[in-house]
Amino acid sequence: MVVDPHHNAPARVRPREVTISSYLLMFYAALALLGLIVALTTIGTVQDVYSDAYAGSDMEGTEGVIAVVGIGAGVVSLLFAIGLVVLALLNMRGKNGARITTWVVGGIALCCTGFGLLGSSLGNSMGGQTSGDVPSQEEIQRRVEDALPSWYGPVNTLLGVLSVLALLAALILLALPKANEFFRKQQQGWEPPVPGASYPGHPQASGEPGYPQTPGYPQSSGEPGYPPPPGQPGTGSASGGPEQPGTDRPGQNPPPVS
């Protein structure tokens, strides 16, 4: 009989804090994907506005850099989101290393999203100085807002705010006490030895509990534990001495009398 040492180990129950945190990370990934789609649908319009603003100036031809930077930022945000989805799945399985990595990656993504949202808000309220024949940044921003659809600004702001809140809540939930207990390494419970049970790595020998005893053989005099070979005369009398000639043995006829 083999006893499994993990048989009585208590099963870990995932707390709702970890489950909600994982779903919030997935929600953040969905928001990042939606934000990339919105950026791709409007990047052409933004590029046209900058192209017209920079026409005939020293900045002419640099509007392509603005498009590359905008798309690159969206792709990097999406890669962070995909990584957080993978970490969310590992967090639901109780991987403590994944939780630590989530704090690192999520913290970087939170800073990038927050600073991007703050920069967008400050860019709308602050204007720049005119450089030569190039329109001011305030004038370019006004042209961009006029060219973009009316829904772009509110949707972009809403996506940024929801992303920051979802990511911040997910990181906080992973630091709560119930989450700590779930990610803590489980210790194996002690189980008292069971009579007759064998444990892995401990072979039993004859005579130990739980091991069948070796059946004995009928003993005869002279050689204990083994019967005499068939066809051989007896090795001794019942008293242990040599057998006397003429002694009747069971099954032997007496000699004839002349």
N, C-alpha and C positions, 0 to 999 in steps of 0.2 A: 504494500500500500504506500503510495507516494502522496505526501501532503504538500499542497501548493502554498508557499509562504505568502502569496498575495491574495489568498482566498478570502481572508477576513479584512483586507485593507478597505477602508471606507471609500466609496466612489465620490469624486469631486463633483459638486453641483455648481454650475456656472451662475454667479449672481447676476441680477438684472443690470447692475451698473456696467459690467463688462459687455453684456449684450447690447445695451443702449449705446455705449461708446463705439462699438464696432459698427453699428448701423449709422451712427453719425459720421464716422470716417467714410463709409460708402456714400452717404449723402453729400459729403464734401467732394468726393470724386465726381459725382453726377453734376454738381454745380460747376466744377472745373471744366468738364466736358462741354457743358452748355455755354460757358463763357468763351471757350475756344471757338465754338460754332458761331457765336455772335460776332466775335472779332474777325473771323474769316469772311463773314457776309458784309462787313462794313470796311474792311481794310482797303478795298479799291476806291471807295469814296474818299477816305482820308488821304490816300496817296494822290488823288487828283487835285484835292484842295491844296496840298503842299506843293504840288507841281506848278500850279497856277501862281501861288504866292512867291515861289523862288524863281519864276521865269525871268530871264534877263539879268539875274544877280549872280554873285559869286557862289551862292548856294544851289544854283541850278544843277539838277542831276542827283542831288543827295536825298531826294524824296524816297528813293528805293530803300535807303538805309532805314528809314522810319518804318516801312512796311516789314522789313526783315526783323527789326527789333520787336515789333508788335507780335508777329507770328511766333518768333522765338520765345518770347515770354509766355505765350499761351501754351506752347508745346512743353516747356519746362514745368509749368503748373500742372499740366496733364500727367507728366511722368511722375511727379510727386504724388498726384492723386492715385495713380495705379499702384505705386509702392505702398501707399497707406491702405489700399484695399487688401493687398496681400498680407500686410501686417494685421489688419482687422481679423482676417480669417485665422491667423495664427494666435491672436489674442483670445479668440473664442475657444481655442484648444488648450489654453492655459500655459502658453510658452512665455516664460518671464523674459527671455532675451528679446522676443518680439515686442514686448511692452516697453522695454528700455529703448529699443530702436524707434518705436512709435513716438516717444517723447522727443527724441533727437530730430527725426525727420519732420514730425508735426510742428515742432517749435520753429524750424527753419521756414516751413511753408506758412506758418502763422505770421512770422515777421514779414515775409515777402508779400503776402496778401494784404496785411495791414498797412504796410508802407505804400503799396500800390494804391490802395483805396484813399489813403491820406494825401498822396501826391496828386491823385486825380481831383480831389476836392480843392486843394490849394491851387492847382493849375487853373481851375475855373474862376477863382476869385482874385488871382494875382496876375498882373500883366507884366510883360518884359519890355525892355528898352528896344527901340528901333536901331538896327545895325545897318547903316548905309541905305541902300535901296531895298532892303528886305523889310517886309511889314513886321510890326511888333508881334510878339507871341500872343498878346491879347487879341489882336486883329485876326491872326490865323485861327485861334481857338473859336472866335465868333463865326468865322467862315465854316469851320468844321461842324459846329453845332447847327448851323443853318442847312448844311448839306446832308447831315445824317437824319435818319427818321426820328420822329418825335419820341418814339418809345425807347430809343437807344440809351439815353441818359438814365432814366429811372430803372430800366432793366439792369444795366451795368452796375449801378449803385446797389440795387437790391441783391444781386449775385455776390457782390463783394461783402456786404454786411452779413448775409446768411453764411457765407464761407467762413468768416472770422468767428462767428458765434458757434457754428457747428464744430469747428476744429478746437476751439477753446474748451467747449463743454466736454468733448471726447477726451481730451488730455486730462482734464480735472477728474473725470469719472474713473480713469485708470489709477488715480492716486488715492482713492478712498479706501478706508480700512477693509471693507468687504472684498474689494478687488485685490488688496494685498494678501488676504488669506487665500484667495483662489490661486494666485500665482506663486504662493510659497510652496517649496518642494515638500511633497507629502512623505511623511515617515511611515515605514512599514510597522504595522501593529505586531506586538509580541504575541505569540501563540504558544501555550504550554505544550510540552511533548505529549503525544498520545501513545499509550502502550500498544505495542504491536505495529507501530508505524515506522517506516524508514524514510529518512530525509535525503534529499539529493546530495551527492558527494560523500555519503557515509555508508559504505557497504556493510551489511550485517554478516556476522559470522555465526557458525553453528553454536547453539546454546543461548543466543540473545533472544529477547522477546520478539515475537512476530516471525521467527524463522522456524520452519518445520524441522523437527528433530530427525536425525538420521536413524532409520530403523536398524535395530540390532539383529545380529545373527545368533542362532542357537550355539551355545558354547559346549565344548566337549573337553574332557580332561587332557591336559598336556599342551593344548594350544587354545588359549581363550579367544572367543570371538569368532572362530572359524570352524566349520564342521570338517571332519576328516574326508579326504578325497575318496570318491567311490572306488570300490575294488581293493582297498587297502585294509589290512587287519587293524584292529583297534590299537590305539597307542597306549592304552593303559586301562587299568581297572577303575572302578568307581572311586576307590580309595586313593588313586593317584600312583600306586606301585605298578610294577610290571605284571602283566597278566600271566597267571599260572597255566601251564599246559594241562589239558584235560578238563579244564573248567568249562562246564556247560554254559553256552550262551543261548540266549533266546533264539528259537528258530533252527537250532542245530541238533541233529539226531545223535543219541549216545552210540558209542562204538559197539559193534556186535560182540556178544559173549561166546567164546569158543567152548 
